[in-house]
């Protein structure tokens, strides 16, 4: 299902205006990947990146070509753990948040 441009613009505007929403979107992307839905997690992170730092600035910060980052978070991308965690680390730092993985109580 294609996402309409107006929805993408809505998300980008909301991220730029609401830090709590932006942090929640970043968390959702990471949580979704950790839950095993890699494609959905990459899509959320791609939207987050576009709405915040952009791929060019992320490229400079991670020393990874922008085109490689765009492919990595694309539908057929397969990011290496080193690259993925580097990106997530940078995004957390830029957002002023720090996420931790914790086991769920049984």
Phi, psi and omega in degrees: 000125181282140177269132182288154180299323182296325178292317178298319178295321177299314180297314181298318179294317181295320178297318182289335183262340189226102182298324180295319177295317179299314179296321178294323178293317177299314179299318181298318178298316180292312180301319181296319177294317180296331179282353176106355178265078186298315183298315179293320179298317178297320180296318179294315179295323177299314178297319179297314180299313180300323184278346183244267188279333184080159185287331180292312180294321177297323178300313179297318184289328185255358183056037177237131181304141181304318180298324177293320178295318179298317177295319182302321182263008176280173184301328181254008181290149180224082186292141172286151182303318181302314180291316182298313181290329174296316178295312181299318178301315179294316180298320178298315181299315179297324182278347182073030178233162176218118181259148178230144177271128180226144178290147177279142177297146180273000000 
